[in-house]
Amino acid sequence: MKKFLLWGALALWGMGVSAQDPNFHIYLCFGQSNMEGNARVEPQDTAGVDGRFMVMAAVDCPDLNRTKGEWYRAVPPLARCHTGLTPADYFGRTLVANLPEKVRVGVINVAVGGCKIELFDEDSCQTYVAGAPEWMQNMVREYDGNPYARLVELGRKAQKDGVIKGILLHQGESNTNDSIWPQKVKKVYDRLLKDLNLEPNSVPLLAGELVGKSQNGACASMNAIIATLPQVIPSAHVISSEGCEGVSDHLHFSAQGYRKLGKRYAQKMLSLLKIPAGK
């Protein structure tokens, strides 16, 4: 029996099939421009990124020597080739600083600036894209016309390497005052879990608030709707943006704001994992 198991393992190794590592924690990230990353990356954001924090490239980036679907050290940008700092950067950094050394963290970031949540709804995606401005269509083309399908494609690939532990969402500016936004998010969340063969409500959904009232956020009223998300999705948790610095357009966070917000995403995830967040 042991010989058969050994031969099977060698056969898989010979075919290049990687074994799933339960200590490789995967997080799917999606949304619009604040998840994409709007702030300029600063030297402190590229220095000292722990090799245990990785990103799966969501698109081909020849200038960065990245190929779609492959893992790399998570040096920003983490979304597309020329995007900026994102909450996912300091989410991952904070996790690996607090998790046991045997644990690695991988993120997959599929985000499109300016988009409504409808872009990630398979039933409305094509109609939505057809009516979108050309600049948004250009971004969507980088995901072969369907960002949701790209997220699923890469999520399935990542499941061969590790275990999906959570989903990060930052979206809502383009759906401001849409009272049924939580139901729309639930539809995307439920379908994502189904397409990845995960049990319903089994994966935490961490949803960040938009730039808040204290920062004169143009869409701050949407935070009251985002606050109701856990009533619709039992596994959802809202991440406060209070005190996270915004910039002059009143829509996006500064680099410092992204760092603080990303750490808050991580602190919530660490609490769900029952890991003290000391760093």
N, C-alpha and C positions, 0 to 999 in steps of 0.2 A: 504493500500500500504506500509506504514512504517513497519507494522508487517512482511510482506513478505520479505522486504529488510533486516530486522533484522534477520529473520529466515535463510535467505540465507547466511548472514555474519557468523552466528553461525555455520551453516553447514560447510562452508569452514574452519572455525577455527577448528572445530572438526576433519576434515580430515587432518589437518596439512598443508593446502595450505597457503602459505604466500602471502600477497598482495603486488603488485608492488609499490615501493616507488620512486616517481619522484626525491626525494632528495638523492637517492643512485646512484651515478654516476659510471658506470662500464667502464673499459678500458681493451681491449684485447691486449696482448703483444705477439709478436712472432718474430722468427729470428734464428740466430745461436749463437755462444758462447758468444758474447758480450751482447746479450739480456739474455742469460742464466745466465751470471754472472761469470766472471773468477777470480776476485780479492778476496782475503781472507776477510771475514767479520771481522771488527774491533769492539771493545766495543762500540764506539760511534754510530755504525750502529744498535745495538740491544737495546740501551737504549732510553727510552722516546718515543717509537713509539705510536702515538696518536691512541686511540681505534677507531677513525673514519676512519682510514686507514686500510683496510682489504685485505686479499688475499684469493681467492678460490683455495684450493689445487688441483693441476693438476694431481697428482698421490698420491697413498697411501704412507704415511711416518710414520710407527709405532713408530720410534725413536723420532719423533717430535709430536706424538699424533695427527697426521693429517690424515683425511680421504678424499679421492678424492671427489670433488664436494661440500665440506663444507667450510664455511667461518671462517677465523681466523684473529686475529690481525696480521698485516703485518710485523712481525719480520722476517728478512732474515734467510734462503734462501726462495726466492719467486718462483723459478722455480721447480726443482726437489729436492729431499731430501738432496743432498750433493753439490749443486751448490753454487756459491758465490754471491757477491754483484752485482747488476744489475742496469741499469738506472731506472728501474721501482721503485726501493726503494725510491730514492730521488725525483722522479716524484710525487709519491703519498704523500710523506711527505710535499713537497712544496705546492701541491694543498690544502691539508687540513689546512695548516697554513694560507692560503689566502682566502679560500672559507668561506661562512657563516657557523656558528656552526651547523646549522641544516643539512648541507650537509655531507654525508659520501662518501668515495671513495673506490672502490673495483677494484683490478687488477686480471687478469687471465694470467699467463705467461706459454706459451708452446714454448719451444725453444730447439734446438738440435745443439750442437757444431759441427762445420765443415760442416754443410749441405749447399747445394745449395738451391735456392728458389724453385727448382723443387720438393723438398720434400713436399712442401705445395700445390702443384698442384695435384688435385685428379686424373687427367689424366696420370700423369707421376710418381706418388708417388711409386707405387709398383715396377715398373721397376727400379726406382732410388734406392730404398732400397735394392733390390736384388743384385745390383752391388756395394753397399756401403761396406766399411770395417767393420769387426766384431765389433769393438768398437763403431761405429756409430749405427749399427744394435741393439746393446745392449741398447743404449739410446732410440731408436725408439720403442723397445719392451715395454718400460715403458709406452708408449702411445698406447699400444695394436696394434702397427704396423702402426699407421696412426695419426701423430700429428695434421694434419688439422682436421680430424674427431673429435679428442679430443677437439680441440679449439671450434668447432661448438657445440659439446655436452655440454660443460661447458658454452658456451655463451648463449645457449638456457635456461639452468638452471638458469643462472644469470638474465636473462630477466624476470623471475618470481619475482625477488627481487627488481630489479632496472632498470635503463635505460642505454643502451650502448651509451656513449658519444664520444668515440674515440678509435682509433687503433694505437698502437705503434709498429714500425718495426725497428729492427736493424739487417741487413743482407746485404751481398754483398761481403764479403771477398772471399768466394768460387766461386763467379761469376765475379771476377775482370776482367775488360775489355770486359765484355759481353754487347755489345751495345744494345741488345734487352731485357736486364734486366728490364727496366721500363714496357715494355709490359707484361712481365712475372708476375711482381708484380700486374699489373692491372688485369690480369686474376684471380689471387688469391683474390684480394680485391673485385672485382665484384662478384665473386662466394660466398665469405664470407657474403657480405651484402644480397645477394639473399637467402642464406641458413638460415639467421637469420631474414628474412622477413623485411629487412630494405630497404628504398628507395635508388636507385642508387645515388652514390656520396653524400649521406646525412650525412656521418660520417667522420670527419677529420682523415686522415692518416698521422701520424707524423713519418718521416723516418730520422734516425740519420746518420750522416756522419761516415765514418770509421776513424781510427787513421790517423791524417793528416800529411802533408809533414813536418811541423815544428817539429813533434815528430818522424820523420824518418819512418812514417808508410809504411809497406811493400805493402799495398794495397791502398795507398793514391790516386793513379790514378783513382780508382773507384768513387771517390767523384765527379768527373766531370760528370759521368753518372748518379749518384744519383741526381745531381742538376737538371737534366731534368725531374725528376719524375712528378712535377706539370704540365708539358706540356701534360702529358699523363693522369694523374688523377687530375681533377680540384680541388678536396678537399685535395690534398696532400701538405704537408709542410715539408721542409728539415730543420733538426736541426744541426747547426754547431758544429763541434768537435774542432774548433780552440782553442788551449790553454788547451785542455783536456789531461792531462798527460797520456802518454803511458808507457808500460813496455818494457823490454829488447827483447821480441820476436817480437816487432814491429807490433803486430797484436791486442793486447788487451790493454785495459785501466787499469790504476792503480785504487785503491779504490777512490783516490781523483778525478781521471778522471771521474769515474762513477758518483760520487756525482755531479760534475759540469755539466756533460752531462744530468743527470736526471733532474736537476733543469731547464735546458734549454728546455727540453721537456715540463715541467710544465709551464714555462713562456709563451711558445707558446700557450699551451692549455688555459691558463688563458686569454691571449689576445683574443683568439677566443670566449671565454665566456664573454669577456668584463669586466673582473675582474682585478683591479690593482694588480700587483705582488709586494707587499711591503716587503715580508719576504722570 
